[in-house]
């Protein structure tokens, strides 16, 4: 096995301690909220880091590719820039009472800027099996398209916040689904298929509602001929019947 440089070794130690700090914080939440124990078990026993691979690029940079199993927390530090290469990453907030809020899903080609470890407690979690390209910021600054991609990322964050701020729950739900259709939509005979698995519970955390309320709202959207579902079980996907809805900006 090749020797690991001191710098890389120190980075891995830092990532390990950050992950342990995050998990310890979640455990303290769970002690105050017994109903959160099952969620804690799901997260701490999720598939861990599967593989790490240093990769040289044509421009001379050497980046790291990391692969995580579905459900795994992704430890990060603020001096890194992450690019999703395969799969989908969820950005979530975990409140002190154990409640989660979904802040967005990010697919191939999208950039993620890790948040510092503070009271916001923002987390990145593998929504599916994922492979990430990890850039140190100093290397990321050399990417020629970085400003444009960060601007796109900012627009997406602003749009998600705007949808969550809509006054009525049905508007929030339809708004979040349209944003996800922009990211993950593909043509379908019935409309625009959102090609990522979404549960009613996940949508509920995104719009500040209960799972039961989201189930009722989805039924209402079906009755209004705005939405349907395609497939069953793990293959079930939402489909917007009016693809023009998936364009929130001019």
C-alpha positions as CSV (number, residue, x, y, z in Angstrom):
1,X,0.0,0.0,0.0
2,X,1.5,3.4,-0.9
3,X,2.3,5.8,1.9
4,X,-0.2,8.5,2.5
5,X,1.2,12.0,2.7
6,X,1.0,14.0,5.9
7,X,-1.4,16.5,4.4
8,X,-3.9,13.9,3.1
9,X,-3.6,12.0,6.4
10,X,-4.4,15.2,8.4
11,X,-7.4,15.9,6.2
12,X,-8.8,12.4,6.7
13,X,-8.4,12.8,10.5
14,X,-10.2,16.1,10.4
15,X,-13.0,14.6,8.4
16,X,-13.3,11.7,10.8
17,X,-13.5,14.0,13.9
18,X,-16.1,16.2,12.2
19,X,-18.2,13.2,11.4
20,X,-17.9,11.9,15.0
21,X,-18.8,15.4,16.3
22,X,-21.9,15.5,14.1
23,X,-23.0,12.0,15.2
24,X,-22.4,12.8,18.9
25,X,-24.6,15.9,18.5
26,X,-27.4,13.8,17.0
27,X,-27.1,11.3,19.8
28,X,-27.6,14.2,22.3
29,X,-30.8,15.1,20.4
30,X,-32.0,11.5,20.6
31,X,-31.5,11.3,24.3
32,X,-33.9,14.2,24.7
33,X,-36.4,12.8,22.1
34,X,-36.9,9.0,22.3
35,X,-39.0,9.1,19.2
36,X,-35.9,10.1,17.3
37,X,-34.0,6.9,18.2
38,X,-35.1,5.0,15.1
39,X,-34.0,7.9,12.9
40,X,-30.6,8.0,14.6
41,X,-30.2,4.2,14.1
42,X,-31.0,4.6,10.4
43,X,-28.4,7.3,10.0
44,X,-25.5,5.8,12.1
45,X,-25.9,2.4,10.5
46,X,-26.3,3.7,7.0
47,X,-23.9,2.5,4.3
48,X,-20.5,4.3,5.0
49,X,-17.8,5.6,2.8
50,X,-17.3,2.8,0.2
51,X,-14.2,4.0,-1.7
52,X,-11.7,6.8,-2.0
53,X,-9.7,7.3,-5.2
54,X,-7.2,10.1,-6.0
55,X,-7.6,11.0,-9.6
56,X,-5.2,13.1,-11.8
57,X,-6.8,15.5,-14.2
58,X,-5.6,16.7,-17.6
59,X,-4.8,20.1,-16.3
60,X,-2.4,18.7,-13.7
61,X,-4.7,18.9,-10.7
62,X,-5.2,15.8,-8.5
63,X,-8.7,15.5,-7.0
64,X,-10.3,12.9,-4.8
65,X,-13.3,10.8,-5.8
66,X,-15.4,9.4,-2.9
67,X,-18.3,6.9,-3.2
68,X,-21.0,6.7,-0.5
69,X,-23.9,4.3,0.0
70,X,-27.5,5.4,0.2
71,X,-28.3,7.0,3.5
72,X,-24.8,7.8,4.5
73,X,-23.9,11.1,6.1
74,X,-21.2,12.9,4.0
75,X,-18.5,14.4,6.3
76,X,-17.1,17.7,4.9
77,X,-15.1,20.7,5.8
78,X,-15.7,24.3,4.6
79,X,-12.4,24.4,2.6
80,X,-13.7,21.8,0.1
81,X,-15.9,22.0,-3.0
82,X,-18.0,19.0,-3.9
83,X,-19.2,18.0,-7.3
84,X,-21.9,15.3,-7.7
85,X,-20.6,12.9,-10.3
86,X,-23.2,10.1,-10.0
87,X,-26.3,9.8,-7.8
88,X,-28.3,12.3,-5.7
89,X,-27.2,14.2,-2.5
90,X,-29.8,15.6,-0.1
91,X,-29.1,18.8,1.9
92,X,-30.9,18.7,5.2
93,X,-31.2,20.6,8.5
94,X,-31.7,18.6,11.7
95,X,-33.3,20.7,14.4
96,X,-32.7,20.3,18.2
97,X,-36.0,18.4,18.5
98,X,-34.9,15.9,15.9
99,X,-37.1,17.3,13.1
100,X,-35.6,17.4,9.7
101,X,-36.1,19.9,6.9
102,X,-35.1,19.1,3.3
103,X,-33.3,22.0,1.7
104,X,-32.8,20.5,-1.7
105,X,-31.6,17.6,-3.8
106,X,-28.5,17.8,-6.0
107,X,-27.7,15.6,-8.9
108,X,-24.9,14.9,-11.4
109,X,-22.8,18.0,-12.3
110,X,-24.1,20.1,-9.5
111,X,-21.8,21.8,-6.9
112,X,-22.1,21.7,-3.2
113,X,-20.3,24.2,-0.8
114,X,-20.1,22.6,2.6
115,X,-21.4,24.7,5.5
116,X,-19.3,25.3,8.6
117,X,-20.1,23.2,11.7
118,X,-22.3,25.6,13.6
119,X,-25.8,25.9,15.1
120,X,-27.4,25.8,11.6
121,X,-26.4,22.1,11.6
122,X,-26.6,21.6,7.8
123,X,-25.9,18.1,6.7
124,X,-25.2,16.4,3.4
125,X,-26.7,12.9,3.0
126,X,-26.5,10.4,0.2
127,X,-30.1,10.2,-1.1
128,X,-28.9,7.4,-3.4
129,X,-25.6,5.7,-3.9
130,X,-23.4,8.6,-4.9
131,X,-19.9,9.4,-6.2
132,X,-18.4,12.8,-5.5
133,X,-15.5,14.7,-6.8
134,X,-13.7,16.6,-4.0
135,X,-11.8,19.8,-4.8
136,X,-9.8,21.8,-2.3
137,X,-10.9,25.4,-2.7
138,X,-7.6,26.5,-4.0
139,X,-7.8,24.0,-6.8
140,X,-11.5,24.7,-7.4
141,X,-10.7,28.3,-8.1
142,X,-8.8,27.2,-11.2
143,X,-12.0,25.7,-12.8
144,X,-12.8,28.0,-15.7
145,X,-16.6,27.6,-15.3
146,X,-16.7,28.0,-11.6
147,X,-18.4,31.4,-11.4
148,X,-21.2,30.4,-13.7
149,X,-21.8,27.2,-11.9
150,X,-21.8,28.9,-8.5
151,X,-24.3,31.5,-9.8
152,X,-26.6,28.6,-10.9
153,X,-26.2,27.1,-7.5
154,X,-27.2,30.4,-5.9
155,X,-30.3,30.7,-8.1
156,X,-31.4,27.2,-7.1
157,X,-31.0,28.0,-3.4
158,X,-33.0,31.2,-3.9
159,X,-35.7,29.4,-5.8
160,X,-36.1,26.7,-3.2
161,X,-36.3,29.3,-0.4
162,X,-39.0,31.2,-2.4
163,X,-41.1,28.0,-2.9
164,X,-40.8,27.2,0.8
165,X,-42.0,30.8,1.6
166,X,-45.2,30.5,-0.4
167,X,-48.3,31.1,1.8
168,X,-50.3,28.0,1.1
169,X,-49.1,24.4,1.5
170,X,-50.4,23.2,-1.9
171,X,-48.4,26.1,-3.6
172,X,-45.3,25.1,-1.7
173,X,-45.7,21.4,-2.6
174,X,-46.3,22.2,-6.3
175,X,-43.4,24.7,-6.3
176,X,-40.9,22.2,-4.8
177,X,-42.0,19.6,-7.3
178,X,-41.5,22.0,-10.2
179,X,-38.0,22.8,-9.1
180,X,-37.2,19.1,-8.8
181,X,-38.7,18.6,-12.3
182,X,-36.3,21.2,-13.6
183,X,-33.3,19.3,-12.1
184,X,-34.4,15.7,-12.6
185,X,-37.2,15.8,-15.2
186,X,-37.3,13.7,-18.3
187,X,-40.0,13.6,-21.0
188,X,-42.7,11.1,-20.4
189,X,-45.8,10.3,-22.5
190,X,-47.9,11.9,-19.7
191,X,-45.8,14.9,-19.1
192,X,-42.5,15.5,-17.3
193,X,-41.3,12.7,-15.1
194,X,-39.3,13.6,-11.9
195,X,-36.7,10.8,-12.1
196,X,-35.8,10.6,-8.4
197,X,-37.5,8.7,-5.7
198,X,-39.4,11.0,-3.3
199,X,-41.5,9.8,-0.3
200,X,-44.4,11.7,1.2
201,X,-42.4,12.1,4.4
202,X,-39.5,13.8,2.5
203,X,-41.9,16.2,0.8
204,X,-43.5,17.0,4.1
205,X,-40.1,18.1,5.6
206,X,-39.5,20.3,2.5
207,X,-42.8,22.3,2.9
208,X,-43.3,22.2,6.7
209,X,-46.3,19.9,6.8
210,X,-47.2,16.4,8.1
211,X,-46.9,13.3,5.9
212,X,-50.7,12.9,6.1
213,X,-51.2,16.5,4.9
214,X,-48.9,15.9,1.9
215,X,-50.7,12.7,1.0
216,X,-54.0,14.7,0.9
217,X,-52.4,17.5,-1.1
218,X,-51.0,15.1,-3.6
219,X,-54.5,13.7,-4.1
220,X,-55.8,17.2,-4.7
221,X,-53.1,17.9,-7.3
222,X,-54.1,14.7,-9.1
223,X,-57.8,15.8,-9.1
224,X,-56.7,19.1,-10.6
225,X,-54.9,17.2,-13.4
226,X,-51.6,18.7,-12.4
227,X,-49.8,15.6,-11.2
228,X,-49.8,11.8,-11.5
229,X,-47.5,9.0,-10.5
230,X,-45.7,6.4,-12.7
231,X,-44.5,3.0,-11.5
232,X,-44.9,1.4,-8.1
233,X,-43.0,0.9,-4.9
234,X,-39.3,1.9,-5.1
235,X,-39.9,2.7,-8.8
236,X,-42.7,5.1,-8.2
237,X,-42.1,8.6,-9.6
238,X,-44.1,11.8,-9.7
239,X,-45.0,13.2,-13.1
240,X,-46.1,16.8,-13.9
241,X,-48.9,16.7,-16.4
242,X,-48.2,20.3,-17.4
243,X,-44.5,20.5,-18.3
244,X,-44.7,24.3,-18.6
245,X,-45.0,24.4,-14.8
246,X,-41.3,23.4,-14.5
247,X,-40.0,26.8,-15.6
248,X,-40.2,29.1,-12.5
249,X,-38.1,31.9,-14.0
250,X,-38.6,33.9,-17.2
